[in-house]
Amino acid sequence: MDTTQFNEIMPETDERVICIRVDKPISGEGYKTQFLPLVQKMAADHGEIRMVLLFEKFLGWEEEAAMADLASTLFLARHLKKLAIVNLPEKMVQYVGMRQAALKTDLRIFNTDQFQDALAWARI
């Protein structure tokens, strides 16, 4: 599998926080083969998920990824404790607001230069 087509699971990811760099379209295959297994393992191991999303470039979602994200709402609602978003794209603001209402998670938005702050907050 060529993972260069997927968004990066960043090296800052550890057993407590998942860090993802978004600079490619969000693909269905990447969502199902990389993202979901990672969050499922974190939830099983720790009972919660903490995540930092760093948007460098937002190029949209493949339909399959959007459907997988929607299907995972109940799972994430039970386990997502903290979500830090760095450099939230304007076209994602409304989507994030709707997801946050459904997930009822602790959400915080950070500016482009605040990745380290976002990571520190997610780890608390």
Phi and psi in degrees as GROMACS dihedral restraints (atoms count N, CA, C in turn):
[ dihedral_restraints ]
;  ai    aj    ak    al  type     phi  dphi    fc
    3     4     5     6     1   -86.5    20    10
    4     5     6     7     1   101.3    20    10
    6     7     8     9     1   -80.9    20    10
    7     8     9    10     1    -3.5    20    10
    9    10    11    12     1   -67.0    20    10
   10    11    12    13     1   -17.8    20    10
   12    13    14    15     1   -83.2    20    10
   13    14    15    16     1    -8.7    20    10
   15    16    17    18     1  -100.2    20    10
   16    17    18    19     1   158.1    20    10
   18    19    20    21     1   -67.1    20    10
   19    20    21    22     1   151.6    20    10
   21    22    23    24     1   -83.8    20    10
   22    23    24    25     1   131.2    20    10
   24    25    26    27     1   -81.4    20    10
   25    26    27    28     1   113.0    20    10
   27    28    29    30     1   -73.5    20    10
   28    29    30    31     1   154.7    20    10
   30    31    32    33     1   -62.8    20    10
   31    32    33    34     1   -19.6    20    10
   33    34    35    36     1   -71.4    20    10
   34    35    36    37     1   -11.6    20    10
   36    37    38    39     1   -61.2    20    10
   37    38    39    40     1   134.1    20    10
   39    40    41    42     1  -138.0    20    10
   40    41    42    43     1  -167.2    20    10
   42    43    44    45     1   -69.2    20    10
   43    44    45    46     1   -12.0    20    10
   45    46    47    48     1  -109.1    20    10
   46    47    48    49     1   -26.9    20    10
   48    49    50    51     1  -137.4    20    10
   49    50    51    52     1   131.5    20    10
   51    52    53    54     1   -96.7    20    10
   52    53    54    55     1   127.9    20    10
   54    55    56    57     1  -117.6    20    10
   55    56    57    58     1   126.8    20    10
   57    58    59    60     1  -127.4    20    10
   58    59    60    61     1   129.3    20    10
   60    61    62    63     1   -95.8    20    10
   61    62    63    64     1   122.6    20    10
   63    64    65    66     1  -103.0    20    10
   64    65    66    67     1   111.0    20    10
   66    67    68    69     1  -142.5    20    10
   67    68    69    70     1    10.0    20    10
   69    70    71    72     1  -136.5    20    10
   70    71    72    73     1   165.7    20    10
   72    73    74    75     1   -57.9    20    10
   73    74    75    76     1   145.4    20    10
   75    76    77    78     1   -80.8    20    10
   76    77    78    79     1   113.1    20    10
   78    79    80    81     1   -94.9    20    10
   79    80    81    82     1   151.4    20    10
   81    82    83    84     1   -61.9    20    10
   82    83    84    85     1   -43.2    20    10
   84    85    86    87     1   -64.3    20    10
   85    86    87    88     1   -43.5    20    10
   87    88    89    90     1   -63.4    20    10
   88    89    90    91     1   -40.8    20    10
   90    91    92    93     1   -61.7    20    10
   91    92    93    94     1   -45.6    20    10
   93    94    95    96     1   -80.0    20    10
   94    95    96    97     1   -31.1    20    10
   96    97    98    99     1   -97.4    20    10
   97    98    99   100     1   -21.8    20    10
   99   100   101   102     1  -112.0    20    10
  100   101   102   103     1   -56.5    20    10
  102   103   104   105     1   -67.4    20    10
  103   104   105   106     1   -56.1    20    10
  105   106   107   108     1   -58.9    20    10
  106   107   108   109     1   -47.0    20    10
  108   109   110   111     1   -60.3    20    10
  109   110   111   112     1   -35.8    20    10
  111   112   113   114     1   -66.5    20    10
  112   113   114   115     1   -47.1    20    10
  114   115   116   117     1   -70.3    20    10
  115   116   117   118     1   -34.7    20    10
  117   118   119   120     1   -64.7    20    10
  118   119   120   121     1   -40.5    20    10
  120   121   122   123     1   -65.9    20    10
  121   122   123   124     1   -44.0    20    10
  123   124   125   126     1   -62.0    20    10
  124   125   126   127     1   -42.3    20    10
  126   127   128   129     1   -64.1    20    10
  127   128   129   130     1   -41.7    20    10
  129   130   131   132     1   -66.7    20    10
  130   131   132   133     1   -40.8    20    10
  132   133   134   135     1   -77.0    20    10
  133   134   135   136     1   -35.5    20    10
  135   136   137   138     1  -123.5    20    10
  136   137   138   139     1    -8.4    20    10
  138   139   140   141     1    77.3    20    10
  139   140   141   142     1    -0.4    20    10
  141   142   143   144     1  -154.2    20    10
  142   143   144   145     1   162.0    20    10
  144   145   146   147     1  -124.9    20    10
  145   146   147   148     1   134.6    20    10
  147   148   149   150     1  -123.7    20    10
  148   149   150   151     1   135.7    20    10
  150   151   152   153     1  -141.9    20    10
  151   152   153   154     1   144.4    20    10
  153   154   155   156     1  -122.6    20    10
  154   155   156   157     1   123.0    20    10
  156   157   158   159     1  -108.4    20    10
  157   158   159   160     1   121.5    20    10
  159   160   161   162     1  -106.7    20    10
  160   161   162   163     1   109.0    20    10
  162   163   164   165     1   -89.5    20    10
  163   164   165   166     1   109.4    20    10
  165   166   167   168     1   -94.0    20    10
  166   167   168   169     1   -35.8    20    10
  168   169   170   171     1  -153.1    20    10
  169   170   171   172     1   127.9    20    10
  171   172   173   174     1  -108.6    20    10
  172   173   174   175     1   115.4    20    10
  174   175   176   177     1  -112.9    20    10
  175   176   177   178     1    16.6    20    10
  177   178   179   180     1    93.0    20    10
  178   179   180   181     1  -176.5    20    10
  180   181   182   183     1  -117.4    20    10
  181   182   183   184     1   142.3    20    10
  183   184   185   186     1   -73.4    20    10
  184   185   186   187     1   149.4    20    10
  186   187   188   189     1   -55.9    20    10
  187   188   189   190     1   -41.5    20    10
  189   190   191   192     1   -61.1    20    10
  190   191   192   193     1   -37.8    20    10
  192   193   194   195     1   -68.9    20    10
  193   194   195   196     1   -42.3    20    10
  195   196   197   198     1   -62.1    20    10
  196   197   198   199     1   -40.6    20    10
  198   199   200   201     1   -68.2    20    10
  199   200   201   202     1   -39.2    20    10
  201   202   203   204     1   -66.0    20    10
  202   203   204   205     1   -37.1    20    10
  204   205   206   207     1   -65.1    20    10
  205   206   207   208     1   -44.4    20    10
  207   208   209   210     1   -61.9    20    10
  208   209   210   211     1   -43.0    20    10
  210   211   212   213     1   -65.6    20    10
  211   212   213   214     1   -25.0    20    10
  213   214   215   216     1   -89.1    20    10
  214   215   216   217     1     2.7    20    10
  216   217   218   219     1   -55.4    20    10
  217   218   219   220     1   -47.9    20    10
  219   220   221   222     1   -65.5    20    10
  220   221   222   223     1   -40.7    20    10
  222   223   224   225     1   -61.0    20    10
  223   224   225   226     1   -49.2    20    10
  225   226   227   228     1   -64.5    20    10
  226   227   228   229     1   -37.1    20    10
  228   229   230   231     1   -59.8    20    10
  229   230   231   232     1   -33.9    20    10
  231   232   233   234     1   -77.6    20    10
  232   233   234   235     1   -26.2    20    10
  234   235   236   237     1  -120.3    20    10
  235   236   237   238     1   -22.6    20    10
  237   238   239   240     1   -75.9    20    10
  238   239   240   241     1   110.2    20    10
  240   241   242   243     1   -89.8    20    10
  241   242   243   244     1   -44.8    20    10
  243   244   245   246     1  -137.5    20    10
  244   245   246   247     1   139.1    20    10
  246   247   248   249     1  -133.7    20    10
  247   248   249   250     1   116.1    20    10
  249   250   251   252     1  -106.2    20    10
  250   251   252   253     1   129.4    20    10
  252   253   254   255     1  -118.4    20    10
  253   254   255   256     1   123.8    20    10
  255   256   257   258     1  -105.4    20    10
  256   257   258   259     1   126.1    20    10
  258   259   260   261     1    65.5    20    10
  259   260   261   262     1    53.1    20    10
  261   262   263   264     1   -60.8    20    10
  262   263   264   265     1   120.6    20    10
  264   265   266   267     1   -65.3    20    10
  265   266   267   268     1   142.4    20    10
  267   268   269   270     1   -53.8    20    10
  268   269   270   271     1   -40.1    20    10
  270   271   272   273     1   -74.6    20    10
  271   272   273   274     1    -3.5    20    10
  273   274   275   276     1  -103.7    20    10
  274   275   276   277     1    -6.0    20    10
  276   277   278   279     1   -58.4    20    10
  277   278   279   280     1   -49.5    20    10
  279   280   281   282     1   -65.9    20    10
  280   281   282   283     1   -41.4    20    10
  282   283   284   285     1   -61.1    20    10
  283   284   285   286     1   -45.5    20    10
  285   286   287   288     1   -63.6    20    10
  286   287   288   289     1   -39.0    20    10
  288   289   290   291     1   -61.9    20    10
  289   290   291   292     1   -42.6    20    10
  291   292   293   294     1   -67.6    20    10
  292   293   294   295     1   -41.9    20    10
  294   295   296   297     1   -65.2    20    10
  295   296   297   298     1   -40.2    20    10
  297   298   299   300     1   -63.7    20    10
  298   299   300   301     1   -38.4    20    10
  300   301   302   303     1   -64.5    20    10
  301   302   303   304     1   -39.3    20    10
  303   304   305   306     1   -73.4    20    10
  304   305   306   307     1   -37.3    20    10
  306   307   308   309     1   -84.5    20    10
  307   308   309   310     1   -27.0    20    10
  309   310   311   312     1    53.6    20    10
  310   311   312   313     1    42.8    20    10
  312   313   314   315     1   -99.5    20    10
  313   314   315   316     1   165.0    20    10
  315   316   317   318     1   -79.2    20    10
  316   317   318   319     1   108.7    20    10
  318   319   320   321     1  -115.7    20    10
  319   320   321   322     1   137.5    20    10
  321   322   323   324     1  -141.2    20    10
  322   323   324   325     1   137.2    20    10
  324   325   326   327     1  -102.8    20    10
  325   326   327   328     1   134.7    20    10
  327   328   329   330     1  -122.0    20    10
  328   329   330   331     1   152.5    20    10
  330   331   332   333     1   -73.9    20    10
  331   332   333   334     1   167.5    20    10
  333   334   335   336     1   -51.7    20    10
  334   335   336   337     1   -40.9    20    10
  336   337   338   339     1   -89.1    20    10
  337   338   339   340     1    12.8    20    10
  339   340   341   342     1  -111.8    20    10
  340   341   342   343     1    28.5    20    10
  342   343   344   345     1   -58.3    20    10
  343   344   345   346     1   -45.9    20    10
  345   346   347   348     1   -63.4    20    10
  346   347   348   349     1   -37.0    20    10
  348   349   350   351     1   -64.1    20    10
  349   350   351   352     1   -42.3    20    10
  351   352   353   354     1   -62.9    20    10
  352   353   354   355     1   -42.9    20    10
  354   355   356   357     1   -64.1    20    10
  355   356   357   358     1   -44.5    20    10
  357   358   359   360     1   -62.0    20    10
  358   359   360   361     1   -42.5    20    10
  360   361   362   363     1   -63.0    20    10
  361   362   363   364     1   -43.1    20    10
  363   364   365   366     1   -64.5    20    10
  364   365   366   367     1   -30.5    20    10
  366   367   368   369     1   -79.2    20    10
  367   368   369   370     1   -17.0    20    10
